[in-house]
Amino acid sequence: MNSGTSNLSALSQPILEFRNVNVHYGAIHALKGVSLKVETGKIVTLVGANGAGKSTTLRAISGLLKPSSGDVLFRGQSIAGQRTDRIVALGISQAPEGRGIFANMTVAENLELGAYLRKDKEEIENDRAHVFELFPRVKERLWQSAGTLSGGEQQMLAIGRALMARPSLLLLDEPSLGLAPQIIERIFEIIVKVNRSGTTVLLVEQNALLAMEIAHYALVLETGKVVAEGPSVELSRSPEIRKAYLGED
Amino acid sequence: MTEFLQHIINGLGLGAIYALIALGYTMVFGILQLINFAHGDVYMLGAFIGYYAGRYLGLANVPGLGSLGAALALAMLGAAVAGYLIERFAYRPLRKSPRINVLITAVGVSLLLEFGGQIIFGADPKFFPTLYVPGEPFMIGTLQMNRLQLLVLAISLVLMTGLRTIIFKTKTGRAMRAVSFNHDNAALMGIPVDRIISVTFMLGSALAGAAGILVGLTYPKIDPLMGVMFGLKAFVAAVVGGIGNVTGAVIGALLMGVAESLVIAYWASTYRDALAFGILILILLFKPAGLLGTHRQEKV
């Protein structure tokens, strides 16, 4: 199932690469020698059950967790063990697990925090207008306390806020979690739109079927290891994957 | 009635000084969930900086608003540096340790400052130099207004407004609120979390340093242990107001000051300290999170 990747990587440098990354949480060995590549301009999804190590992978990219061994490369440069704010400055932003909204602030303040490292006022204003286009609901709620938003609105705000950093790599952690199907559909449409405008997306999802529908490439994580990977179209057709991860008999 | 109002005014003056210290407790708690026991001692350092500035920089030779301003600036700067060093070298290395370790360290830092202060400054109380000579009290109706007290109130008010502006209107303030809500999510915004924590310590400490000067002006006897009871009461005020809440700290502190002033006037000054803790127990019985405190629930 590894076919296809080698040809691709020969053509262009991956925007993100894990080389045999191990992560420990105290005594727990959360990632066990994970190697992966995210090609520039694609949507890559990381699927797997609860506790497989999906969020850990994202936290290791953003520097919230430091790999105990192995290397994380962004545009060919090692970022393993760097401070999170420096990693964000390189162009990686994350809409974290549980949305990570600052409920003690307004929606507008949340968006401003997304652009924390930027100084280009006019461009920030343009990006904000762009976020409003993608998520009109966020604009309607602008002066409300972010804690009063519904789950779906919070997810939209989390993605919009991440976009305010103008990232080249967008990390999304379970954007479908706890949301109604219509809202999930809308959010996934927007993820595709964001990707088409040039942002590489690494999408972590428990809802594997949905994620593989929009992703170019998929990796399956199981207890801290990559157990399968390939173009989503191929992977989602494989009978054993369907059985194990898509809930089919 | 006049007398009663008089006691209220005195109480507000005292409360405003408690508020300056309570703000530091509440900000540090908000951002690190740490009770910074050394905070009361930073207030003591502020008073001693004012003492030395008054005596050895000659500020006391030319008392007036200029000298007072200079002493305030020096005390705030010195206290901010002390706050920075305490956080950088005592608390930051323990950032990932269990909270109890940090708490014990805080007690240790407090003892270090108190008894280090006794070694360096001497254990005897010292008279705070005269940095400002207030004019004669003036009357509003039958109310006697003490100019020094008004000045202390005004300075406290300016400082508190300044802090509010920083917290709610500036980018740094927004970052402080984000870090106090969640460190990891703040870092994901690109906020340098450690630097923001340093700024928080420095701001809180600067206010405590200013309180040291204001107390020196009004109750001009200072000693290295002066921060113990005064700091503790400011801490109680922060808890009464709802620890972590900036507005709550000010309300709790004013309440504490007024109550103390009334107890001294109508009851007995020996009970003033007992009262602080009486208020604490009473309010926490009915409002366990403090007056403006909320038990925050994080959505998952």
Interface residues (C-beta under 8 A of the other chain):
Chain A: S62 G63 L64 R83 T84 D85 V88 A89 S93 Q94 P96 G98 R99 G100 I101 F102 A103 N104 M105 E109 E112 L113 G114 Y116 L117 G147 Q154 R161 A165
Chain B: K171 R174 A175 R177 A178 S180 F181 N182 D184 N185 A186 A187 L188 M189 G190 I191 P192 V193 E298 K299 V300
